[in-house]
Amino acid sequence: MWIWQQDDWPQGRLTVMALLGPLAATQAVMSPLVAQGQHLYPRQRLRLEATLLSEEMESSAQLSGVVLSRAALRDALYQALGLETGQQESPRGQSPGVDVFADVTLEVVRTAFQPLQQEQVLEWHRRLGPFLPRSSGQQLGAWRAGAYEAVSGRYGIKRLRYRAPATTPQELEEELAAFWARLTAEEPDVDNPGVLNALLLHAHWQALSPLAIGNGLIGRLLLMRWLTRIDALGALQQQSEWSGKVGEQLGGEALEQLCWRRQSLFAVVLEHQDALRELEQHCFGKPDESASGRQLPPMLDRALNGEAVEELPGDMNAWVQWWMARLREGGRRTSFHYQRVQRSERLWLQHARTPLNSRQRELVLTLLERDDEEGIGRAEYRALVATSDPTAARDLADLTAKQVLESYGVGRGTRYRLPIFTEQE
């Protein structure tokens, strides 16, 4: 039995009182990040956003089964945001189409307060088609024309994980009308519990799965949009009192300045993707039959799906609590990114006139992202920038002589790291 076969579809069962504690705890993590973001200089903000979005995009793509280089994503974002990297090209070469992924992601974020149109979502889907696994032969830039089933187990026994509502275009049109009506009424704003609404809308999208392929990737982009709205609203509320619809009170340029990602989430979700699948089964339902339509033998059913539970699908409390826990975990990690971007700004200012080649800049950017004291060895650097051992040795010796890096250890154990800045610096 599936979530959409319940009488309470698409709302599901929700007890708000039980969520007040987790909501307050989540807000306590998110609010300081919003406050910190208001104190960044414009260039610092853009560097921070490039760092956060490259991490988000890499993890989101990986959740869809696509492996992308974070360095390539970061370079595409730097170019789109008008940031200087000092590189004419990436040492490894640009990954095909990452600039499109960067453009779509920035568009999703920057237009967070603009009314969301179905045509816009389909356009994003069409442009991101090359990033979707097994997209050959699948319809892109259009709603699915038939049934949708999520199946796992490429070899051997196929496992039906989920079957979405609507098997005809007419049925899907009705389901989409309900989703868009809900979006109009419940999209995060100053007059509703933003985080709660964002997570419930995300659950509705995932359960509906209106695309033939790529529902997860588009769903994560939409969740990123709604979380961006929440962060922007938090920034406004920390400055003054606001009531009514924000989009009706501020102009487009002012809204765009507010709309930027202040925290990361999907890297944490990637680490918990097995738990997410279990959560989706708990909330959206589990099959009574195999992918071929045959009834599963009891022993095989237990092996694939676990012991049967009496609870019906549609438990939105479990969904919201799980995602809020990931938001808190991601928010705590993001606080370190704020320190990194300030460290990065100090380093680039100090070495504004220091000549560095593209390989050396790639290393500095990578070490800034890591932000640890372990640094990198010569063999690791050689693999990072795909160069020879003598060139790697010369690059590292040059960076050390220019005091961009400091070395520690001896012989083959020598490692290179960024200098440690004190608070006074």
Buried (B, 14 or more C-beta within 10 A) or exposed (E): EBBBEBEEBBBBBBEEEEBEEBBEBBBEBBBEBBEBBEEBEEBBBBBBBBBBBBBBBBBBBBBBEBEBBBBBBBBBBBBBBEBEBBBEEBBEEBBEBBBBBBBBBBBBBBBBBBEBEEEBBBBBBEBBBEBBEEBEEBBBBBBBEEBBBBBEEEEEEBBBBBBBBBBEEEEBEEBBEEBBEBBEEBBBBBEEBBBBBBBBBBBBBBBBBBBBBBBBBBBBBBBBBBBBBBBBBBBBBEEEEBEEEBBEEBEEEEBBBBBBBBBBBBBBBBEBEEEBBEBBBBBBBBBEEBBEEEEBEEEEBEEBBEEEEEEBBBBBBBBBBBBBBBBBBBBEBBEEBBEBBBBBBEBBEBBEEBEBBBBBBBBBBBBBBBBEEEBBBBEBBBEBBEBEEEBBBEBBBBBBEEEBBBBEEEEEEBBBBBBEEEEEE
